[in-house]
Amino acid sequence: MNPWFRRALVALYICASVFVLALGALAQGSGQGGAALRAYLTSGVVRLGDRVALVVTVENARASELGALPQVKGLGIGPAPAPAEQRSITIFGARRQESVTRTWTIPLRPAEVGLFAIPGVEVTVDGTVMRTNELSLNVVRDLRGEDLGYLEVRPSSPKVVVGQPFTIEVLCGFDTAITATTDYANLSLAWLGSLPGLLENPAPALDAAKPRVQIVLNDREMVEVERLDNRKLRGREFVQLRLLRSFTPTREGRIELPASHFEFGRTVASQDFFRTRREKGETYFARANDVAIDVVPLPEEGRPLDFSGAIGNLQVRADATPRDVDAGESIKFKVEWTGAGNLEFFTAPDPARVDAFREFRVYGKNEERSVDRRTVTYDLAPVSSSVREIPPLALSVFDPVANRYTVLATEAIPVRVRALEGAVGLGTEDSAERFRSDILDLAPRGEPSVAMRPLGSAWILAVLAVVPAAWLGLRTAVRRRGDPAAPAARARRRARRELVRGLGQASDARAQLELVYRFLAARTARTPESWIGVSVGVASLDQLLRELERETWGAKNVALPRERILAAADEALGGGL
């Protein structure tokens, strides 16, 4: 054999042996859990407002768990979604190896320009804590986007009280010069739906006279916004779009809205064998600065005992039909409150508890509620022909602009009441009884009368002496203790039973929180809304309320143990609530 050929065969044999040994070592390493951890950014350089993500991948691990995410000033990180899993099978000769790859795609939200150092993320892999490598993200300003577009976030007031509804107006738009080439808009409001201590109200109705445009909100849903008249800005004409959202704060503190972004531009069509889809082409970004709103408690000073829970700048008007009636005939007394306030939440006044309405019977009411209007129609009936008007109906209101409690009252409405035919009047007890019979069309039928022996004069004198004394004693006792048959007293007695019954059906923290507010209202003769954000003075119940509010407004809405709520309520009852 040729020596050169022999040497070539030996070299080829050695190479083949090394390759086989390396392959076996790789297979053995894989089979023994050679887990691999790596992390990378979807882009190292992004424009302010653009989307970027941190991708963390674990390969060949039986179990892996992502640890706490790092915090970087000026850069929002997370929350981390559930990992995506991919399984693969590798065959090495007679061996079969299965591996699992878990991937977390963690969103990053830059709030300012600059170079950010992102620390390593801890991941527990098969019981061992590992850390990814540190990464750098360079965020640059989209100067052209700032010139071609704008974004403004405006709260209706920088300071509100607990329970006072307020609106956030988002104005955005772009230069009319690029209208023909702009067919895509996306509002990125990272704070929407994630602010603790805020109840989001139904969105205010759009102006029917304004045209509407559909844009993307937070990359996931289409919403309708109003297109307002074009706006002059920087010496040029800009398209102007408006989005309105309404909120009610449930506790005091500072609400901070992080930076918002408006993305706009054009899309391009791409087509494959199965379908045609549109993808982003050239886009731009405009940015709005951070916004803060201070929520303060309702002042105790000057708060009236009959405070209704109404907050805001409200107006009232009233009407009555018919106005020419017989005594005992029904009058529909319609009261309408409008304005900027918590119209859906305050307690409407009850004429039956107002001394000015003592000449009326109140048979019920119907209510209609919305964000900007509250209408209550009372069913009244005058009991006497001496009635000349429906008196003013007052509502106690806290005016946050004037920072004081005021009274909002309707105007007196003149009416004419005719006496019933054959009736002298409806003021006496006997006539009141006949009036009620006329109202209800009831003719009580008794048993056949039995002849009664007349009482002697001594008995009559004794009864006349005892009845006034008994009446005075009963009146004194009722005044000292309160009327036990009054609605407020009955509600106070059954407050705990109602709480127990409601907790048996409550499935989340929000329902539990409303039940506790109603329990407190029944025990104190106040409205449920007046307890929002207010301390009870019992440590366990105050702590319970704060936890329920955090669960309700923190997007988890997980119910707390029923026994704990009842224990806190019992402690408050034992303390004199």
Secondary structure, 3 states (H helix, E strand, C coil): CCHHHHHHHHHHHHHHHHHHHHHHHHHHHHHCCCCEEEEEECCCEEECCCCEEEEEEEECCCCEEECCCCCECCEEECCCCCCEEEEEEEEECCEEEEEEEEEEEEEEEECCCEEEEECCCEEEECCEEEECCCEEEEEECCHHHHHHEEEEEEECCCEEECCCCEEEEEEEEEEHHHHHHCCEEEEECCCCCCCCCEEECCCCCCCCCCCEEEEEECCCEEEEEEEEEEEEECCEEEEEEEEEEEEEECCCEEEEECCEEEEEEEEEEEECCCCEEEEEEEEEEEEECCEEEEEECCCCCCCCCCCCCEEEEEEEEEEEECCEEECCCCEEEEEEEEEEECCCCCCCCCHHHCHHHCCEEEEEEEEEECCCEEEEEEEEEECCCCCCEECCCEEEEEECCCCEEEEEECCCEECEEECCCCCCCCCCHHHHHHHHHHHHCCCCCCCCCCCCCCCCHHHHHHHHHHHHHHHHHHHHHHHHHCCCCCHHHHHHHCHHHHHHHHHCCCCCHHHHHHHHHHHHHHHHCCCHHHHCCCCCCCHHHHHHHHHHHHHHHCCCCCCCCHHHHHHHHHHHHHCCC
